[in-house]
């Protein structure tokens, strides 16, 4: 699966900082991995998770119901300011959300009513049966790049991750971070979903 520049740059930062970066780990349903970077006013989040952690399938949608489920998931992910919550006094606002899955056509992950950026070959919403790109075993991931701008970054000292409420199949998130206070890692669960730095 194509990795984002954000994921690569945060991974390089984590390796050089002595924090073990995520290797391409086994595809495990119910889990997600997040790389968080706080630099100046920018907060960058790179997320990778099996599609089955967010929806009930992990292949190109085959029915209208699956297309709707996928669009609903993408809509929730695009409202990332309800999934990743910073201290109010930091005055953070969502700047950008980019979603990608090698098994799903760009059109289904794009905001409603907008053309898919970088859509491949104009395949529209369904793609062709021969165009499904998974890992050979029917497993597929979702990659997300999420950016926030914070007017008062000096007030940033924690993040609450509310993805567990939105996606009940998600049971665990491994998070690695680089902040002005250093590097760190944590494991989040529905009962412990806040990371402080």
C-alpha positions as CSV (number, residue, x, y, z in Angstrom):
1,X,0.0,0.0,0.0
2,X,1.3,3.4,-0.9
3,X,2.5,5.2,2.2
4,X,2.0,8.9,2.7
5,X,4.8,11.4,3.0
6,X,3.5,12.3,6.4
7,X,3.7,8.8,7.6
8,X,7.2,8.5,6.2
9,X,8.4,11.7,7.7
10,X,7.0,11.1,11.2
11,X,8.4,7.5,11.0
12,X,11.9,9.0,10.2
13,X,11.5,11.4,13.1
14,X,10.5,8.6,15.5
15,X,13.4,6.4,14.4
16,X,16.0,9.1,14.7
17,X,14.5,10.1,18.1
18,X,14.9,6.6,19.4
19,X,11.2,5.7,19.4
20,X,10.5,2.4,17.5
21,X,8.5,3.2,14.5
22,X,5.7,0.9,13.3
23,X,7.1,-1.7,10.9
24,X,4.6,-3.0,8.3
25,X,2.9,-5.1,11.0
26,X,0.4,-7.9,10.5
27,X,-3.1,-6.9,9.4
28,X,-5.1,-7.2,12.7
29,X,-8.8,-6.4,12.7
30,X,-9.9,-4.1,15.6
31,X,-6.6,-2.2,15.7
32,X,-5.3,1.1,14.3
33,X,-1.9,2.8,14.2
34,X,-1.5,6.6,14.6
35,X,1.6,8.7,14.1
36,X,1.1,12.2,15.7
37,X,3.4,15.1,15.0
38,X,3.1,18.5,16.7
39,X,5.3,21.2,15.2
40,X,4.6,24.9,15.7
41,X,0.9,25.5,15.0
42,X,0.5,22.3,12.9
43,X,-0.7,19.0,14.2
44,X,-0.4,16.1,11.7
45,X,-2.0,12.8,12.2
46,X,-1.2,9.7,10.1
47,X,-3.6,6.8,10.6
48,X,-3.5,3.3,9.2
49,X,-6.1,0.7,10.0
50,X,-7.7,-2.4,8.5
51,X,-11.0,-1.4,6.8
52,X,-12.7,-4.1,9.0
53,X,-11.9,-2.0,12.1
54,X,-14.2,0.7,10.7
55,X,-16.8,-1.1,8.6
56,X,-18.2,-4.6,8.2
57,X,-16.1,-5.6,5.1
58,X,-12.6,-4.9,3.6
59,X,-13.0,-5.2,-0.1
60,X,-14.4,-3.0,-2.8
61,X,-18.1,-2.6,-2.1
62,X,-20.4,-5.0,-4.0
63,X,-23.8,-3.8,-2.9
64,X,-25.6,-0.5,-2.5
65,X,-25.7,-1.1,1.3
66,X,-21.9,-1.6,1.3
67,X,-21.4,1.6,-0.7
68,X,-23.6,3.5,1.8
69,X,-21.7,2.0,4.8
70,X,-18.4,3.1,3.1
71,X,-19.6,6.6,2.4
72,X,-20.9,7.0,6.0
73,X,-17.5,5.9,7.3
74,X,-15.8,8.4,5.1
75,X,-18.1,11.2,6.2
76,X,-17.3,10.5,9.9
77,X,-13.6,10.4,9.1
78,X,-13.8,13.8,7.3
79,X,-15.3,15.2,10.6
80,X,-12.0,14.5,12.2
81,X,-12.4,17.3,14.7
82,X,-15.0,15.1,16.4
83,X,-12.6,12.2,16.5
84,X,-9.5,13.9,17.6
85,X,-10.1,16.5,20.4
86,X,-7.5,18.9,21.7
87,X,-7.8,21.3,24.6
88,X,-10.3,24.0,23.9
89,X,-7.9,26.7,24.8
90,X,-5.5,25.6,22.0
91,X,-8.0,26.8,19.5
92,X,-7.4,24.0,17.0
93,X,-9.3,23.8,13.7
94,X,-9.4,21.0,11.2
95,X,-7.5,22.0,8.0
96,X,-7.4,18.8,5.8
97,X,-8.4,15.2,5.7
98,X,-7.2,12.8,3.0
99,X,-8.5,9.2,2.8
100,X,-7.0,6.4,0.7
101,X,-7.5,2.7,0.4
102,X,-6.0,0.5,-2.3
103,X,-9.2,-1.6,-2.4
104,X,-11.6,1.3,-2.7
105,X,-12.0,3.7,-5.6
106,X,-11.2,7.3,-4.8
107,X,-14.8,8.4,-5.7
108,X,-16.3,6.6,-2.7
109,X,-13.8,8.2,-0.3
110,X,-14.1,11.7,-1.6
111,X,-16.5,14.2,-0.1
112,X,-20.0,14.0,-1.6
113,X,-20.4,16.0,-4.8
114,X,-16.7,16.6,-5.4
115,X,-14.5,14.8,-8.0
116,X,-12.0,12.5,-6.5
117,X,-8.5,14.0,-6.4
118,X,-6.2,11.7,-8.2
119,X,-8.9,9.4,-9.3
120,X,-7.3,6.6,-11.3
121,X,-8.5,6.0,-14.8
122,X,-11.9,7.5,-14.2
123,X,-13.2,4.2,-12.8
124,X,-15.9,6.0,-10.8
125,X,-17.3,4.4,-7.7
126,X,-17.1,0.7,-8.3
127,X,-13.9,0.1,-10.4
128,X,-13.7,-3.1,-12.4
129,X,-13.4,-6.5,-10.8
130,X,-9.8,-6.8,-12.0
131,X,-9.0,-3.5,-10.4
132,X,-9.5,-4.4,-6.8
133,X,-6.1,-3.9,-5.1
134,X,-5.7,-5.8,-1.8
135,X,-2.9,-7.7,-0.2
136,X,-3.7,-10.9,-2.1
137,X,-5.6,-12.4,0.9
138,X,-8.6,-10.1,0.7
139,X,-7.2,-7.7,3.4
140,X,-7.4,-4.0,2.8
141,X,-6.5,-0.9,4.9
142,X,-7.6,2.7,5.2
143,X,-4.9,5.3,5.3
144,X,-5.8,8.8,6.5
145,X,-3.8,12.0,6.7
146,X,-5.3,14.6,9.0
147,X,-4.1,18.2,9.6
148,X,-5.0,20.7,12.2
149,X,-3.9,24.3,12.8
150,X,-3.8,25.5,16.4
151,X,-3.8,29.2,17.2
152,X,-2.3,28.6,20.7
153,X,0.0,25.6,20.3
154,X,1.5,26.3,23.7
155,X,-1.8,25.1,25.2
156,X,-1.5,21.7,23.4
157,X,-0.8,19.1,26.0
158,X,-3.1,16.2,25.2
159,X,-5.4,14.6,22.7
160,X,-8.6,12.6,23.2
161,X,-9.2,10.0,20.5
162,X,-13.0,9.4,20.2
163,X,-12.7,6.9,17.3
164,X,-13.9,4.1,19.5
165,X,-17.4,5.6,19.9
166,X,-17.7,6.2,16.1
167,X,-16.4,2.8,15.1
168,X,-17.3,0.0,17.6
169,X,-15.2,-2.6,15.8
170,X,-12.1,-0.6,16.8
171,X,-10.7,-2.0,20.1
172,X,-7.1,-0.7,20.3
173,X,-5.0,2.1,18.8
174,X,-1.2,2.3,19.0
175,X,0.0,5.9,18.9
176,X,3.4,7.2,18.5
177,X,4.1,10.9,18.8
178,X,6.6,13.7,18.3
179,X,5.8,16.8,20.3
180,X,7.8,19.8,21.5
181,X,8.1,18.0,24.8
182,X,9.7,14.9,23.2
183,X,8.7,11.6,21.7
184,X,6.4,9.0,23.1
185,X,4.2,6.0,22.5
186,X,0.9,4.8,24.0
187,X,-1.8,2.2,23.6
188,X,-5.3,3.5,23.6
189,X,-8.5,1.6,24.3
190,X,-12.2,2.6,24.7
191,X,-11.6,2.9,28.4
192,X,-8.3,4.9,28.1
193,X,-8.5,7.1,25.1
194,X,-6.5,10.2,26.2
195,X,-2.8,10.8,25.6
196,X,-1.0,13.6,27.5
197,X,2.4,15.1,26.9
